[in-house]
Amino acid sequence: MKRRFLRPSLYSLVVALLLAALVHVAAVLGLPHLVRESPVRRLAVALPVNAMQILPPLTPDTQPLPFLSPDLRYAMCHYDLSNGPVVLEVSRATPSWIVALFSETGDNFYAATAAGFSKGGVRLLLVRAGERLSNSFFADTRLADRAAQVTVPAARGLIVIAAPIEGQAFDPGIEGAMQSARCQSIGRQRPVSRANPVAPPLVGQGR
Amino acid sequence: MRLIAQTALVLVLAVALGLGSAIYMIDRGSRLTTEQQGPWRSWANAGRPEADSYTRGHAIRAGWLMMTSRLARYYEARTDSSGSGLRTDCDYVVEGSDPGGTWWSLAVFDRKGHLQRNAAGRYAFNSSSVMREPSGNFQITIARDARPGNWLPTGRTGAFLLQLTVLDPVGTASDRAKAGRKIELPRVRRTTCR
């Protein structure tokens, strides 16, 4: 009697499946909004703004996030473009180094190896979407000179430099080279007075 | 009364099915979102801005900062090549040739992606640090206690996973991509169990 009482009809099974599909879609689409602590935000709160931080070699005690490869050395910068563009400069990068830019939601919207840059090293100018830089801005700002321009989707995000460790003997050399990395806000730009300069081409776009 | 009971049953079933399938698809993936080669699974669109919601959800739930799969490919093995789960009370040999790309690294993590504490302070081997046979192939022993050759320690208890990271996986600067060759991933062979 009790079994019959709860026996679902075909109609209720179909309704259950349709509702399950709705719950599935809502859960998958809603997850990024429900979980406030994206990996980038977790790292960003521990990093100074617009300054490069070299992470120690990864061990169980120093691992800042799960699944980061311990055979890579990392330097990171929590960038904030609220006060103007940010310049990334890594003058002593070796060709195998990777430069990756992440949005706060964790999208890796730009990535390139240092091999794609000129011998002067990695030079990137991060600007916000819709921001137009004047010629005089480039002329007046030495740091922005010869930098490839990257448009970022939002004012805040994360720069990650990852250097493969070729062997333990090379580790001090990597750390020394990482000291050359700079991440710096270059203040509010002047209003556009002339046509935009042609920025050097991007060497790699992570999409 | 019957209507209320059946409605409750339908709702419970819908939530359980909907949430269960969502968690499964986010944690483990499917053929639509992941690529499987032997025991190795990789999220095809990891890190990309145009990645699907399952891939994004996977990165967020795992707390994983994934670089774009165009530049770095992550392969994860939770089982050996015969399909048995990786356990710290067994020894394994990872053997094969260079999987491709410009650089690779093999690391041991626990199931949540944390490095496992060990007395040797060794957590990974890479294409530069691994000792090779004359043929260029390599063998890495994954075991709790010290072994000769390339020995990668596991933790003391529980299950673990292997992560193979390959940089420049599609060979943007090499001939491999032009030849369209598939990346050859190493085998994971169980040797002994305690």
Boltz contact constraints between the chains, C-beta under 6 A:
constraints:
  - contact:
      token1: [A, 5]
      token2: [B, 2]
      max_distance: 6.0
  - contact:
      token1: [A, 6]
      token2: [B, 5]
      max_distance: 6.0
  - contact:
      token1: [A, 12]
      token2: [B, 6]
      max_distance: 6.0
  - contact:
      token1: [A, 12]
      token2: [B, 10]
      max_distance: 6.0
  - contact:
      token1: [A, 15]
      token2: [B, 10]
      max_distance: 6.0
  - contact:
      token1: [A, 16]
      token2: [B, 10]
      max_distance: 6.0
  - contact:
      token1: [A, 16]
      token2: [B, 13]
      max_distance: 6.0
  - contact:
      token1: [A, 16]
      token2: [B, 14]
      max_distance: 6.0
  - contact:
      token1: [A, 19]
      token2: [B, 14]
      max_distance: 6.0
  - contact:
      token1: [A, 20]
      token2: [B, 14]
      max_distance: 6.0
  - contact:
      token1: [A, 20]
      token2: [B, 17]
      max_distance: 6.0
  - contact:
      token1: [A, 20]
      token2: [B, 18]
      max_distance: 6.0
  - contact:
      token1: [A, 23]
      token2: [B, 14]
      max_distance: 6.0
  - contact:
      token1: [A, 23]
      token2: [B, 15]
      max_distance: 6.0
  - contact:
      token1: [A, 23]
      token2: [B, 18]
      max_distance: 6.0
  - contact:
      token1: [A, 24]
      token2: [B, 18]
      max_distance: 6.0
  - contact:
      token1: [A, 24]
      token2: [B, 21]
      max_distance: 6.0
  - contact:
      token1: [A, 24]
      token2: [B, 22]
      max_distance: 6.0
  - contact:
      token1: [A, 27]
      token2: [B, 19]
      max_distance: 6.0
  - contact:
      token1: [A, 27]
      token2: [B, 22]
      max_distance: 6.0
  - contact:
      token1: [A, 28]
      token2: [B, 22]
      max_distance: 6.0
  - contact:
      token1: [A, 28]
      token2: [B, 53]
      max_distance: 6.0
  - contact:
      token1: [A, 28]
      token2: [B, 57]
      max_distance: 6.0
  - contact:
      token1: [A, 29]
      token2: [B, 53]
      max_distance: 6.0
  - contact:
      token1: [A, 31]
      token2: [B, 57]
      max_distance: 6.0
  - contact:
      token1: [A, 32]
      token2: [B, 60]
      max_distance: 6.0
  - contact:
      token1: [A, 35]
      token2: [B, 60]
      max_distance: 6.0
  - contact:
      token1: [A, 38]
      token2: [B, 60]
      max_distance: 6.0
  - contact:
      token1: [A, 39]
      token2: [B, 63]
      max_distance: 6.0
  - contact:
      token1: [A, 39]
      token2: [B, 65]
      max_distance: 6.0
  - contact:
      token1: [A, 60]
      token2: [B, 115]
      max_distance: 6.0
  - contact:
      token1: [A, 60]
      token2: [B, 117]
      max_distance: 6.0
  - contact:
      token1: [A, 63]
      token2: [B, 115]
      max_distance: 6.0
  - contact:
      token1: [A, 65]
      token2: [B, 63]
      max_distance: 6.0
  - contact:
      token1: [A, 65]
      token2: [B, 65]
      max_distance: 6.0
  - contact:
      token1: [A, 66]
      token2: [B, 63]
      max_distance: 6.0
  - contact:
      token1: [A, 66]
      token2: [B, 112]
      max_distance: 6.0
  - contact:
      token1: [A, 66]
      token2: [B, 113]
      max_distance: 6.0
  - contact:
      token1: [A, 67]
      token2: [B, 64]
      max_distance: 6.0
  - contact:
      token1: [A, 67]
      token2: [B, 113]
      max_distance: 6.0
  - contact:
      token1: [A, 69]
      token2: [B, 105]
      max_distance: 6.0
  - contact:
      token1: [A, 69]
      token2: [B, 107]
      max_distance: 6.0
  - contact:
      token1: [A, 69]
      token2: [B, 165]
      max_distance: 6.0
  - contact:
      token1: [A, 70]
      token2: [B, 107]
      max_distance: 6.0
  - contact:
      token1: [A, 70]
      token2: [B, 123]
      max_distance: 6.0
  - contact:
      token1: [A, 70]
      token2: [B, 124]
      max_distance: 6.0
  - contact:
      token1: [A, 71]
      token2: [B, 105]
      max_distance: 6.0
  - contact:
      token1: [A, 71]
      token2: [B, 124]
      max_distance: 6.0
  - contact:
      token1: [A, 71]
      token2: [B, 126]
      max_distance: 6.0
  - contact:
      token1: [A, 100]
      token2: [B, 67]
      max_distance: 6.0
  - contact:
      token1: [A, 106]
      token2: [B, 59]
      max_distance: 6.0
  - contact:
      token1: [A, 107]
      token2: [B, 49]
      max_distance: 6.0
  - contact:
      token1: [A, 108]
      token2: [B, 47]
      max_distance: 6.0
  - contact:
      token1: [A, 108]
      token2: [B, 67]
      max_distance: 6.0
  - contact:
      token1: [A, 108]
      token2: [B, 68]
      max_distance: 6.0
  - contact:
      token1: [A, 109]
      token2: [B, 49]
      max_distance: 6.0
  - contact:
      token1: [A, 111]
      token2: [B, 67]
      max_distance: 6.0
  - contact:
      token1: [A, 111]
      token2: [B, 68]
      max_distance: 6.0
  - contact:
      token1: [A, 111]
      token2: [B, 71]
      max_distance: 6.0
  - contact:
      token1: [A, 164]
      token2: [B, 103]
      max_distance: 6.0
  - contact:
      token1: [A, 166]
      token2: [B, 128]
      max_distance: 6.0
  - contact:
      token1: [A, 167]
      token2: [B, 128]
      max_distance: 6.0
  - contact:
      token1: [A, 167]
      token2: [B, 129]
      max_distance: 6.0
  - contact:
      token1: [A, 206]
      token2: [B, 68]
      max_distance: 6.0
  - contact:
      token1: [A, 207]
      token2: [B, 49]
      max_distance: 6.0
